[in-house]
């Protein structure tokens, strides 16, 4: 049976507060129902769960490169406000599917379409239209563990 293409985690970004500049990290603890430890969307309270689509967000570095070459808009993965930047995998193909990052299983919930808030925070006109259908993926974390820069990102073939 042919395997689907795999990608890699290129960058991990964590925000301690909603408006702060992200802090790049080499690895982060991922906890189902809670999110990424230390991130602004992480829920630490007993029995409290985050919204599934806020546990993890990803963006492809290829989309950011296209943003620059096609629209003249330069944006880093951190500025996109996504937790993980990937290379070598089509994130849109993971919507509605299970996938893994290293040994951690995740589920693609929905595409992470750009919003007016991103345009406001980056002060970049046109970024919303330029990132439609390539703004990344919102995902739920299904198993606990550590994600690290360099980890493989691949669909789980069932």
C-alpha positions in Angstrom: 0.0 0.0 0.0 1.5 3.4 -0.9 2.3 5.8 1.9 1.1 9.3 1.9 3.7 12.1 1.9 5.0 13.2 5.3 6.2 16.6 6.3 8.2 18.0 9.2 7.7 20.5 12.0 9.9 23.5 11.2 9.0 25.8 14.1 6.9 25.8 17.3 5.5 29.0 18.8 3.9 29.5 22.2 2.1 32.6 23.5 1.8 33.3 27.2 -0.8 35.9 26.7 -3.2 36.7 23.8 -1.4 39.8 22.5 2.2 38.9 23.4 4.8 38.1 20.8 5.2 34.4 20.6 8.1 32.5 22.2 9.8 30.0 19.9 10.5 26.7 21.6 12.2 23.5 20.5 9.7 21.2 22.1 6.4 21.4 23.9 4.1 19.1 25.9 0.8 18.4 24.2 -2.2 17.3 26.4 -5.5 16.1 25.0 -8.4 18.4 25.9 -6.0 21.1 27.2 -3.7 22.1 24.4 0.0 23.0 24.4 1.6 23.6 27.9 2.4 27.3 28.3 0.2 28.5 25.4 -2.5 31.1 25.7 -5.2 28.6 24.9 -3.9 25.9 27.4 -6.4 25.1 30.1 -4.8 24.0 33.3 -7.8 23.8 35.7 -9.0 20.4 36.9 -11.6 18.9 34.6 -11.5 22.0 32.3 -11.3 21.3 28.6 -10.4 23.7 25.8 -12.4 24.0 22.7 -11.1 21.2 20.5 -10.2 23.5 17.6 -8.0 25.6 19.8 -5.7 22.9 21.1 -3.3 23.2 18.2 -2.9 25.3 15.0 -0.6 24.6 12.1 0.5 26.5 9.0 2.6 25.4 6.1 5.8 27.3 5.4 5.0 26.9 1.7 1.8 29.0 2.2 3.8 31.7 3.8 6.3 31.7 1.0 3.5 31.9 -1.6 2.1 34.9 0.4 5.4 36.7 -0.3 5.9 35.7 -3.9 2.3 36.1 -5.0 1.1 39.0 -2.9 4.3 40.7 -1.7 3.3 40.1 1.9 6.1 38.9 4.1 4.9 37.0 7.2 6.6 34.7 9.6 5.0 31.6 11.1 4.9 33.4 14.4 3.1 36.4 12.9 0.5 34.1 11.4 -0.4 33.2 15.1 -0.2 29.5 14.5 1.6 27.1 16.9 3.4 24.9 14.4 5.0 25.6 11.1 5.3 22.6 8.8 7.0 21.8 5.5 6.3 19.1 3.0 2.7 18.2 3.8 -0.5 19.6 2.5 -2.4 20.6 5.7 -5.7 21.0 3.9 -5.6 17.3 3.2 -5.6 16.6 7.0 -8.9 18.3 7.6 -11.3 15.7 9.1 -8.5 13.2 9.3 -6.3 11.7 12.0 -2.6 12.4 11.7 0.5 12.3 13.9 3.2 14.7 14.9 6.1 12.5 16.0 4.3 10.0 18.3 1.4 12.2 19.1 -2.0 11.6 17.4 -4.1 14.5 16.4 -7.3 15.1 14.4 -7.7 17.9 11.9 -10.9 19.7 12.9 -11.2 22.5 10.3 -9.2 24.9 8.1 -7.8 27.8 10.0 -9.1 30.6 7.8 -7.6 34.1 8.4 -9.6 36.7 10.2 -9.7 40.5 10.6 -7.9 40.2 13.9 -4.8 38.8 12.0 -5.0 41.7 9.7 -5.3 44.1 12.6 -2.4 42.6 14.6 -0.1 42.3 11.6 -1.2 45.7 10.1 -1.1 44.1 6.7 -3.9 44.9 4.3 -4.8 42.0 2.0 -3.6 39.3 4.2 -7.1 37.8 4.7 -7.8 37.4 1.0 -4.2 36.1 0.4 -4.5 33.4 3.0 -8.0 32.1 2.2 -7.9 28.3 2.1 -4.2 28.2 3.0 -4.2 29.8 6.5 -3.5 26.5 8.2 -5.3 23.9 10.2 -7.0 23.8 13.6 -6.5 20.4 15.3 -7.4 18.5 18.4 -4.7 16.6 20.3 -5.7 12.9 20.9 -2.7 11.5 22.7 -0.3 13.1 25.3 3.4 13.6 24.7 6.0 16.0 23.4 6.2 17.6 20.0 9.5 18.8 18.8 11.0 20.8 15.9 12.0 18.2 13.3 9.2 15.7 14.2 7.5 14.1 11.2 3.9 15.1 10.4 2.0 12.4 8.5 -1.6 11.3 7.9 -2.6 8.1 9.7 -3.7 5.6 7.1 -6.6 3.6 8.4 
